[in-house]
């Protein structure tokens, strides 16, 4: 291990030399500073109000370690970095999607980060305190004119010093892991030739795109009729207390005088609704699911107007509710109700949304085979796009062709991470239609137009071979952690819980 520490110290002091000597290592060394290409599985139509929380938020686990968002934590740092790069703009039509991308990207970076540290811990990789101290003295933020400034170090708050020490140690452990990984990479010439050969054969297509969120109102209404409980509307106010004994006292008081509920909430409630007298406004019942068990939700929905609930345990808190507007069944003739149903299925019923898009794509294929591609597209209310030629480039290696359309703007980023997409694209014959291919934001159907061989790939390999190998290795290691059985991915459910977009 002493030898590894010497190697790491040398790497730290001669970073630029290392970068020029080993471009593969350099490429991965910036992985944590760039946007990880993500597949965005299950992207919802999300909202513009964050339901704040004072503690950490768990978005899943990698092994026994939480993938959590907390103030000044790694997840939060990556969210800030990606927010600066993607810059969701409230005036942009796609800002909700951009917001989701920022959070999902930060989540996936954190998964890789935690995964690497878990592997390092399992392998018992160690950095001695003495070595860590030396490296912080030489490379930490306490430098003044190239020298360690004791006064600057001592004037830094202790919690800041500990935060930096933790982060610096984790960065060094990550470097250990990456050094071992990349120097252990060996690819046979035949393997390289086969891999790069996949990009030489290129195909172009007519492409039809069926958005996930284009569900007929009649289908949404039918869904609500089958699941009416999710779309009841109820008005509530709440009082949140931290101890059961206090809750019992307050409950006795507001039961005796329900009209005192608002003033009591202002005086004693500990949640964000206290200032408004506890008023939560009018909510759809599905918006309350994260707050109640099914049994408790049934009790709340059964409250008469003006009635006060018993004490309900919500997390570590004790909560009392008052019904301000009795629950009503959904008005399926209302545009607001249809919009709420649409938001719900996009968030929570991915299978339902996918099925509808696939069914629309299947109907199009049948109509196109009987009529014409443009006649069927007009009937379906979609456009026919022409793709630029592309080869098999699973993982979106920058130096190879990407999946793009010739006209208009259509985000096909997720196609680059879909095995099914490339299998369908390179198995169908001339004039055949592919089966509907599910991507993250829609379903696509392809019709083969032309197959060619690109002569530019060999020259690209001559010019950028090491960088290409590095990016492929990057994709491999990222996919290793994101597809691991150790990962419990609760991102979609958690994001939907804390973000409400109307």
C-alpha positions in Angstrom: 0.0 0.0 0.0 2.9 2.3 0.6 3.9 1.9 -3.0 0.4 2.9 -4.1 0.5 6.0 -1.9 3.8 7.0 -3.5 2.3 6.5 -6.9 -0.7 8.6 -6.0 1.4 11.5 -4.6 3.4 11.5 -7.8 0.2 11.6 -9.9 -1.1 14.5 -7.8 2.0 16.5 -8.2 2.4 15.8 -12.0 -1.3 15.8 -13.1 -0.7 17.6 -16.4 2.2 15.2 -17.3 0.0 12.3 -16.5 -2.8 13.6 -18.7 -0.5 13.9 -21.8 1.1 10.5 -21.2 -2.1 8.6 -20.7 -5.1 10.2 -22.4 -7.4 7.3 -21.3 -6.8 8.1 -17.7 -7.3 11.8 -18.4 -10.6 11.2 -20.1 -11.9 9.4 -17.0 -10.4 11.9 -14.6 -12.9 14.4 -15.9 -15.9 12.0 -15.8 -17.0 13.4 -12.6 -16.9 17.0 -14.0 -19.0 16.4 -17.1 -22.6 15.3 -17.7 -22.9 11.5 -17.5 -25.0 10.4 -20.4 -28.1 9.0 -18.8 -31.1 7.1 -20.1 -33.7 9.0 -18.1 -35.9 5.9 -17.6 -39.4 6.8 -16.5 -39.1 10.6 -16.9 -42.3 12.2 -15.5 -44.0 15.4 -16.3 -42.7 17.1 -13.2 -43.7 20.3 -11.4 -42.4 23.7 -10.4 -42.7 23.6 -6.6 -40.3 21.6 -4.4 -41.8 20.4 -1.2 -39.0 21.4 1.1 -37.3 19.1 3.6 -34.8 19.9 6.3 -33.0 16.6 6.4 -31.6 14.3 3.8 -33.6 12.6 1.1 -32.9 9.0 0.1 -33.3 8.3 -3.6 -32.2 4.6 -3.3 -29.4 2.5 -2.1 -26.2 1.0 -3.5 -25.6 -2.1 -1.4 -26.0 -0.8 2.2 -25.2 2.8 1.3 -27.9 5.4 0.8 -27.9 7.4 -2.3 -29.1 10.5 -0.6 -29.4 14.2 -1.2 -28.3 16.4 1.7 -27.0 19.9 2.1 -23.3 20.1 1.0 -23.3 16.4 0.2 -22.0 14.9 -3.1 -25.4 14.7 -4.6 -26.1 18.3 -3.9 -22.7 19.3 -5.3 -23.4 17.4 -8.6 -26.8 19.0 -8.8 -25.2 22.4 -8.7 -22.7 21.5 -11.3 -25.2 20.1 -13.7 -27.6 23.0 -13.0 -24.9 25.3 -14.3 -24.3 23.2 -17.4 -27.9 22.4 -18.3 -29.4 25.7 -16.9 -33.2 24.9 -16.8 -35.0 28.0 -17.9 -38.5 28.7 -16.7 -39.3 30.4 -19.9 -38.3 27.4 -22.0 -40.8 24.8 -23.2 -38.5 22.0 -22.0 -37.5 23.4 -18.6 -39.4 20.7 -16.7 -37.5 18.1 -18.6 -34.3 19.9 -18.0 -35.0 20.1 -14.3 -35.5 16.3 -14.3 -32.2 15.8 -16.3 -30.3 17.8 -13.7 -31.6 15.8 -10.8 -31.3 12.4 -12.6 -27.8 13.2 -13.8 -26.8 14.1 -10.3 -28.3 10.9 -9.0 -26.4 8.8 -11.5 -23.1 10.5 -10.7 -23.7 9.8 -7.1 -24.5 6.1 -7.8 -21.1 5.8 -9.6 -19.4 7.7 -6.8 -20.9 5.6 -4.0 -20.3 2.4 -6.1 -16.6 3.1 -6.5 -16.2 3.9 -2.8 -18.1 0.7 -1.9 -15.8 -1.4 -4.1 -12.7 0.4 -2.6 -14.0 -0.4 0.9 -14.6 -4.1 -0.1 -11.1 -4.3 -1.4 -9.8 -2.7 1.8 -7.9 0.0 0.0 -6.5 2.3 2.6 -5.0 5.8 2.8 -3.0 6.4 6.0 -3.7 9.6 8.0 -0.1 10.6 7.6 -0.3 10.3 3.8 -3.6 12.2 3.7 -2.1 15.0 5.8 0.9 15.3 3.5 -1.3 15.5 0.4 -3.6 18.1 2.0 -0.6 20.2 3.0 0.7 20.1 -0.6 -2.5 20.2 -2.6 -5.3 21.5 -0.2 -7.1 24.8 -0.2 -4.8 26.3 2.4 -2.1 27.5 0.1 -0.6 31.0 0.0 1.9 31.7 -2.7 2.5 28.0 -3.1 3.1 27.4 0.6 0.9 25.8 3.3 -0.6 28.7 5.3 -1.0 27.6 8.9 -3.0 30.7 9.8 -5.4 30.1 6.9 -5.9 26.5 8.0 -6.6 27.4 11.6 -9.0 30.2 10.6 -11.1 27.8 8.6 -14.1 26.5 10.6 -13.5 22.9 11.8 -16.6 21.6 10.1 -15.3 23.0 6.8 -11.9 21.3 7.3 -13.6 18.0 8.0 -15.8 18.3 4.9 -12.8 19.0 2.7 -10.8 16.2 4.4 -13.6 13.7 3.7 -14.1 14.9 0.1 -10.3 14.8 -0.6 -10.0 11.3 0.8 -12.9 10.1 -1.3 -11.3 11.6 -4.4 -8.0 9.9 -3.7 -9.7 6.6 -3.2 -11.6 7.1 -6.4 -8.2 7.7 -8.2 -6.8 4.5 -6.7 -9.8 2.6 -8.2 -9.6 4.2 -11.6 -5.8 3.7 -11.9 -6.3 0.0 -11.2 -9.2 -0.2 -13.6 -7.7 1.6 -16.6 -4.2 0.1 -16.3 -5.9 -3.3 -16.2 -7.8 -2.7 -19.4 -6.6 -4.8 -22.3 -8.4 -5.2 -25.6 -7.4 -7.7 -28.4 -6.9 -6.2 -31.8 -9.6 -8.5 -33.2 -12.0 -7.2 -30.5 -11.3 -3.6 -31.4 -11.7 -4.3 -35.1 -15.1 -5.9 -34.5 -16.2 -3.1 -32.2 -15.2 -0.4 -34.6 -16.5 -2.3 -37.6 -20.0 -1.9 -36.1 -19.8 1.8 -36.7 -18.6 1.5 -40.3 -21.9 0.0 -41.6 -24.4 2.8 -41.4 -28.1 3.0 -42.0 -30.6 5.8 -42.6 -34.3 5.5 -41.8 -37.7 7.1 -41.9 -38.5 7.6 -38.3 -41.9 8.0 -36.6 -42.1 9.3 -33.1 -45.1 8.8 -30.7 -44.8 11.0 -27.6 -45.5 9.3 -24.2 -47.7 12.1 -23.1 -50.1 12.1 -26.0 -52.9 10.1 -24.5 -56.5 10.7 -25.7 -58.7 12.4 -23.1 -61.2 9.5 -23.4 -58.5 7.0 -22.3 -57.6 9.2 -19.4 -61.2 9.4 -18.3 -61.6 5.7 -18.6 -58.6 5.2 -16.5 -60.0 7.5 -13.8 -63.3 5.6 -13.9 -61.4 2.4 -13.1 -59.4 4.1 -10.3 -61.7 6.8 -8.9 -60.2 6.8 -5.4 -56.9 8.4 -6.8 -58.7 11.4 -8.2 -61.1 12.5 -5.4 -60.6 16.1 -4.3 -60.5 17.2 -0.7 -59.7 20.3 1.2 -57.5 19.9 4.3 -55.7 21.8 7.0 -53.1 20.2 9.3 -51.3 20.7 12.6 -47.9 19.0 12.9 -46.4 18.3 16.3 -43.2 16.5 17.3 -44.5 14.7 20.4 -47.5 12.5 21.0 -48.3 14.1 24.3 -48.5 17.5 22.8 -50.6 16.2 19.9 -53.1 14.7 22.4 -53.5 18.0 24.2 -54.0 19.9 20.9 -56.4 17.2 19.6 -58.6 17.6 22.7 -58.7 21.4 22.3 -59.5 21.5 18.5 -62.1 18.7 18.9 -63.9 20.8 21.5 -63.6 23.9 19.3 -62.9 23.1 15.6 -63.1 26.8 14.7 -59.9 27.3 16.7 -57.9 25.0 14.3 -56.4 27.8 12.2 -55.1 29.8 15.2 -53.8 26.7 16.9 -51.9 25.8 13.7 -50.3 29.2 13.6 -49.3 29.0 17.2 -48.2 25.4 17.6 -47.7 23.6 14.2 -44.1 22.9 13.1 -44.6 22.5 9.4 -44.5 24.9 6.4 -48.3 25.3 6.4 -48.4 26.8 9.9 -48.2 30.4 8.8 -51.3 30.0 6.7 -53.3 28.5 9.6 -52.4 24.9 8.5 -54.3 25.2 5.1 -53.1 22.7 2.5 -55.6 23.9 0.0 -57.5 21.5 -2.3 -55.7 18.3 -3.2 -56.3 15.3 -5.3 -56.2 12.1 -3.2 -53.2 10.7 -5.2 -51.2 13.8 -4.0 -51.7 12.7 -0.5 -50.5 9.1 -0.9 -47.0 9.8 0.2 -48.4 11.2 3.5 -50.8 8.4 4.5 -51.1 4.7 4.5 -54.0 3.4 2.5 -56.1 2.9 5.7 -55.4 6.4 7.0 -56.1 7.9 3.6 -59.5 6.2 3.6 -60.2 7.7 7.0 -59.2 11.2 5.8 -61.4 10.9 2.6 -64.4 9.9 4.8 -64.2 13.1 6.9 -67.2 15.4 6.8 -66.6 19.1 6.1 -65.4 20.8 9.4 -64.5 17.4 11.0 -61.2 16.8 12.7 -59.2 13.6 12.4 -57.6 11.6 15.1 -53.8 11.8 15.5 -52.0 10.2 12.5 -48.3 9.3 12.7 -46.4 10.7 9.6 -42.8 9.8 9.8 -41.5 11.0 13.2 -44.3 13.6 13.5 -47.8 13.5 14.9 -50.4 15.2 12.7 -54.0 16.3 13.1 -56.1 17.1 10.0 -59.3 19.1 9.6 -61.5 18.7 6.5 -62.2 22.1 5.0 -64.0 20.8 1.9 -65.5 17.3 1.9 -64.1 14.8 -0.6 -65.8 14.8 -4.0 -65.6 12.4 -6.9 -63.6 13.5 -10.0 -65.4 15.7 -12.5 -64.3 13.9 -15.8 -65.8 16.8 -17.9 -63.3 19.2 -16.4 -60.1 20.0 -18.3 -58.3 20.5 -14.9 -59.3 17.0 -13.8 -58.1 15.5 -17.1 -54.8 17.3 -16.8 -54.4 15.9 -13.2 -55.1 12.4 -14.5 -52.5 12.9 -17.2 -49.9 14.1 -14.7 -50.7 11.1 -12.5 -50.3 8.5 -15.1 -47.1 10.1 -16.4 -45.6 10.0 -12.9 -46.9 6.7 -11.5 -48.3 4.5 -14.3 -45.4 4.2 -16.7 -46.8 0.9 -18.0 -50.1 2.4 -18.9 -48.5 5.3 -20.7 -46.1 3.0 -22.6 -49.0 0.7 -23.6 -51.0 3.6 -25.1 -48.0 4.8 -27.1 -47.1 1.3 -28.3 -50.8 0.8 -29.4 -50.7 4.0 -31.4 -47.5 2.9 -33.1 -48.9 -0.5 -33.9 -52.0 1.1 -35.4 -49.8 3.4 -37.5 -47.8 0.4 -38.9 -51.0 -1.4 -39.9 -52.4 1.7 -41.6 -49.0 2.4 -43.3 -48.9 -1.1 -44.7 -52.5 -0.8 -46.0 -52.2 2.9 -47.2 -48.9 4.8 -47.3 -46.5 6.0 -44.7 -47.5 9.7 -45.1 -51.2 8.8 -45.1 -50.9 6.8 -41.9 -48.8 9.6 -40.3 -51.4 12.2 -41.2 -54.1 10.0 -39.6 -52.0 9.5 -36.5 -51.2 13.2 -36.2 -47.4 12.7 -36.3 -44.5 13.7 -38.5 -42.3 11.5 -40.7 -38.6 12.3 -40.0 -35.5 11.3 -42.0 -32.5 10.2 -40.0 -28.9 11.0 -40.8 -26.9 7.8 -41.4 -25.6 6.2 -38.2 -23.9 3.0 -37.2 -24.2 0.9 -34.1 -22.9 3.3 -31.4 -24.4 2.0 -28.2 -23.3 4.3 -25.4 -23.0 7.4 -27.6 -19.2 7.5 -28.2 -18.6 11.1 -29.3 -16.4 10.3 -32.2 -18.9 8.0 -33.9 -22.2 9.0 -35.6 -25.1 9.8 -33.4 -28.8 9.2 -33.9 -30.2 12.4 -35.3 -32.9 13.5 -37.7 -32.4 15.7 -40.8 -35.2 18.1 -40.1 -36.6 19.7 -37.0 -35.6 19.1 -33.4 -36.3 15.7 -31.9 -34.4 14.5 -28.8 -33.2 10.9 -29.5 -30.5 10.8 -26.9 -32.1 7.9 -25.1 -31.9 5.8 -28.4 -28.1 5.8 -28.0 -28.5 3.8 -24.8 -31.2 1.4 -26.0 -30.1 -2.0 -27.0 -33.5 -2.7 -28.5 -33.2 0.3 -30.7 -30.0 -0.8 -32.3 -31.2 -4.4 -32.6 -34.3 -3.3 -34.4 -32.5 -0.8 -36.5 -29.9 -3.2 -37.8 -32.0 -6.3 -38.2 -34.9 -5.0 -40.3 -34.7 -5.3 -44.1 -35.4 -2.7 -46.8 -38.8 -1.2 -46.7 -39.7 -3.1 -43.5 -41.1 -1.4 -40.4 -39.5 -2.1 -37.0 -41.5 -3.1 -34.1 -42.5 -0.2 -31.8 -39.4 0.7 -29.8 -39.9 2.2 -26.3 -37.6 5.1 -25.5 -37.8 7.3 -22.4 -39.9 10.1 -23.8 -41.7 8.2 -26.5 -42.0 5.2 -28.8 -40.4 5.2 -32.3 -41.0 3.1 -35.4 -38.3 2.8 -38.1 -38.4 2.1 -41.8 -35.1 1.3 -43.5 -34.2 3.6 -46.3 -30.5 2.9 -47.2 -27.4 1.1 -45.9 -23.9 2.4 -46.6 -20.3 1.9 -45.5 -18.5 4.9 -44.0 -14.9 5.3 -45.1 -14.2 7.9 -42.4 -14.1 5.5 -39.4 -10.5 4.3 -40.1 -9.2 7.9 -40.2 -11.2 8.7 -37.0 -9.5 5.8 -35.2 -6.1 7.0 -36.3 -6.7 10.5 -35.0 -8.7 9.7 -31.8 -8.1 6.0 -31.0 -7.0 6.5 -27.3 -9.8 8.9 -26.6 -12.3 6.6 -28.2 -11.0 3.7 -26.1 -11.3 5.9 -23.0 -14.9 6.9 -23.7 -15.8 3.3 -24.2 -14.2 2.3 -21.0 -16.0 5.2 -19.3 -19.3 3.9 -20.5 -18.5 0.4 -19.4 -17.7 1.4 -15.8 -20.7 3.7 -15.6 -23.0 1.0 -16.9 -21.4 -1.5 -14.4 -22.7 0.5 -11.5 -26.0 1.7 -12.9 -27.0 -1.8 -13.9 -25.7 -3.5 -10.8 -27.9 -5.8 -8.8 -26.7 -3.8 -5.7 -28.5 -0.7 -6.9 -32.0 0.0 -5.6 -33.2 2.9 -7.8 -36.0 4.8 -6.2 -35.3 8.0 -8.0 -38.5 8.3 -10.0 -40.8 7.7 -6.9 -38.8 10.1 -4.7 -38.5 12.8 -7.3 -42.3 12.7 -7.9 -42.9 12.9 -4.2 -40.9 16.1 -3.7 -41.6 17.9 -7.0 -45.2 18.9 -7.9 -45.7 20.5 -11.3 -49.1 21.6 -12.5 
